[in-house]
Amino acid sequence: MTDLLDILANPSFWVAVLRIATPLILGTLGVLLCERAGVLNLGIEGIMVAGAFTGWLAVFAGAPLWAGVGVAALTGMAFGLLHAFLTVGLALSQHVSGLGITLLATALSYFGYRVSFPKVNTPPTIAPFAPMEWLPVPILNAQTALTLLALLLVPAIAWVLYRTPLGLAVRMVGENPQAAESQGVSVAATRTGAIVAGSALMGVAGSFLTLSAFNAFFFNMVNGRGWICVALVVFASWRPGKALLGALLFAFFDALQLRLQQSGDAVLPYQIYLMLPYLLSILALVLVARKASYPQALMKPYRKGER
């Protein structure tokens, strides 16, 4: 109990929580945008890998850090456009398309790494984003600019979704595309735009890992974070504010298990600590998801003129 209180009283613990939460916030917002428009995007895991690789490779080749973030976003947009073509344009299975994009993006990234560095055993490194020490806000001043960007995107996306005609159109095509079409809203264009924008955020989420959290690209670094983001959207009931809360909750458990493993009084097998954030997240998901109000047209293909 004393160890737990010491962990929670240490500012470095909360710094770690916010750092771990950052890619989850960005990825969850990306999934939320797609699903609000009625499209499930299971390509997030691969898009995060591709964003992590291309953003890091651009910086390694000499581009500025923010240019690397832009490259990661463009990579996500490219895969999002492919997903939109398959699911919106051709009305194919959203599950199959998303999983296929995850496999394709992951394989292309690993292949690109092997081709770019055929004789390298240790991943090359870059100079990542520096902490924002100039900020007068404790904990936040130990983070990088990408964390601040993620936090600012939460109210920005909430404002767009609930206070603008564009957000209303996105929500309409996710709830009732026939009604949206009758009001002159292009369902295909709106869904495509939401998928591309959401996938861009997924790419930026991946770039955080290589340009901020670490300074190199290595295999399996995304490590299932994409799937966690998909679950967090359900936990959040498709609301940006609750998505932030869910990401912080998972990051809290993850940072806690790391420190519990390192404590000298740890008596449980380390596998128990590794499972802790996932078990508690599943419990929270079960409790919340039963009352969640999901977009009514989610995962339902739409063809113009059909009723």
Residue pairs with C-beta under 8 A, 6 or more apart in sequence:
3 260
3 263
3 265
4 260
7 13
7 256
7 259
7 260
7 263
11 138
11 139
13 255
13 256
13 259
14 139
15 139
15 142
15 143
16 251
16 255
16 258
17 248
17 251
17 252
17 255
18 139
18 140
18 143
18 147
18 248
18 251
19 143
19 147
19 213
19 251
20 250
20 251
20 254
20 255
21 247
21 248
21 250
21 251
22 143
22 146
22 147
22 150
22 205
22 208
22 212
22 213
23 48
23 205
23 206
23 208
23 209
23 213
23 225
24 205
24 225
24 228
24 229
24 232
24 247
24 250
24 251
25 150
25 151
25 153
25 154
25 205
25 243
25 244
25 247
26 146
26 150
26 153
26 201
26 202
26 204
26 205
26 208
27 44
27 48
27 201
27 202
27 205
27 225
27 226
27 228
27 229
28 229
28 232
28 233
28 236
28 243
28 246
28 247
29 150
29 153
29 154
29 157
29 198
29 201
29 240
29 243
30 41
30 44
30 76
30 197
30 198
30 199
30 200
30 201
30 202
30 205
30 229
31 41
31 44
31 198
31 202
31 229
31 230
31 232
31 233
32 157
32 198
32 233
32 236
32 238
32 239
32 240
32 243
33 157
33 170
33 194
33 195
33 197
33 198
33 201
34 40
34 41
34 194
34 195
34 198
34 199
35 41
35 174
35 233
35 238
35 294
35 295
35 298
36 161
36 170
36 171
36 174
36 194
36 238
36 295
37 170
37 173
37 174
37 190
37 191
37 194
37 195
37 295
38 173
38 174
38 175
38 177
38 191
38 295
38 297
38 298
38 299
38 300
38 302
39 83
39 84
39 87
39 88
39 94
39 191
39 194
39 195
39 298
39 299
40 94
40 95
40 98
40 298
40 299
41 80
41 83
41 94
41 98
41 195
41 198
41 199
41 202
42 94
42 95
42 97
42 98
42 99
42 101
42 102
42 230
43 79
43 80
43 83
43 97
43 98
43 99
43 100
43 101
43 102
43 105
43 199
43 202
44 98
44 102
44 199
44 202
44 226
44 227
44 229
44 230
45 102
45 106
45 222
45 224
45 225
45 226
45 227
46 79
46 101
46 102
46 103
46 104
46 105
46 106
46 109
46 226
47 75
47 76
47 79
47 80
47 101
47 102
47 105
47 199
47 202
47 203
47 206
47 226
48 202
48 203
48 205
48 206
48 209
48 222
48 225
48 226
49 105
49 106
49 109
49 110
49 206
49 221
49 222
50 72
50 75
50 76
50 79
50 105
50 106
50 108
50 109
50 203
50 206
51 72
51 73
51 75
51 76
51 202
51 203
51 204
51 205
51 206
51 207
52 72
52 109
52 206
52 207
52 209
52 210
52 217
52 221
52 222
53 109
53 112
53 113
53 206
53 210
53 217
54 71
54 72
54 75
54 109
54 112
54 203
55 68
55 69
55 71
55 72
55 75
55 203
55 206
55 207
55 210
55 211
56 68
56 126
56 207
56 210
56 211
56 216
56 217
57 71
57 112
57 116
57 217
58 67
58 68
58 71
59 65
59 67
59 68
59 126
59 211
60 124
60 126
63 71
65 128
65 129
65 211
68 207
68 211
69 146
69 204
69 207
69 211
71 207
72 203
72 204
72 206
72 207
72 211
73 200
73 201
73 203
73 204
73 207
74 200
74 203
75 203
76 199
76 200
76 201
76 202
76 203
76 204
76 206
77 196
77 197
77 199
77 200
77 203
79 101
79 104
79 105
79 199
79 203
80 195
80 196
80 197
80 198
80 199
80 200
80 202
81 192
81 195
81 196
81 199
82 101
83 97
83 98
83 101
83 195
83 199
84 191
84 192
84 195
84 196
86 92
86 97
87 93
87 94
87 97
87 195
87 301
88 188
88 191
88 192
88 195
88 302
89 188
89 192
91 301
91 302
91 303
92 301
94 299
94 301
95 299
102 226
110 219
113 217
113 219
117 123
117 124
123 216
123 217
123 218
124 216
125 215
125 216
126 210
126 211
126 215
126 216
127 215
128 144
128 210
128 211
128 212
128 213
128 214
128 215
129 144
129 145
129 146
129 211
129 212
130 144
131 141
131 142
131 143
131 144
132 140
132 141
132 143
132 144
132 145
132 148
133 141
133 142
134 141
135 141
140 147
140 148
144 212
146 204
146 207
146 208
146 211
146 212
147 208
147 212
149 204
150 208
151 244
153 201
154 240
154 241
154 243
154 244
155 240
157 240
158 239
158 240
158 241
159 167
160 166
160 167
161 167
161 170
161 171
161 240
169 180
169 185
169 190
170 190
170 194
171 295
172 179
172 180
172 183
172 185
173 180
173 185
173 187
173 190
173 191
173 194
173 297
173 302
174 295
174 296
174 297
174 298
175 295
175 296
175 297
176 296
176 297
177 187
177 297
177 302
178 302
178 307
180 187
180 190
181 187
181 304
187 302
187 304
188 302
188 304
191 302
202 226
202 229
205 225
205 229
206 222
209 221
209 222
210 216
210 217
210 221
214 221
228 250
228 281
231 281
231 285
232 243
232 246
232 247
232 250
233 243
234 285
234 288
234 289
234 292
234 294
235 242
235 246
235 281
235 284
235 285
235 288
235 289
236 242
236 243
236 245
236 246
237 288
237 291
237 292
237 293
237 294
238 292
238 293
238 294
238 295
246 284
249 281
249 284
250 277
250 281
253 276
253 277
253 280
253 281
254 277
256 276
256 277
257 273
257 274
257 276
257 277
258 273
260 266
260 273
260 276
261 270
261 273
266 273
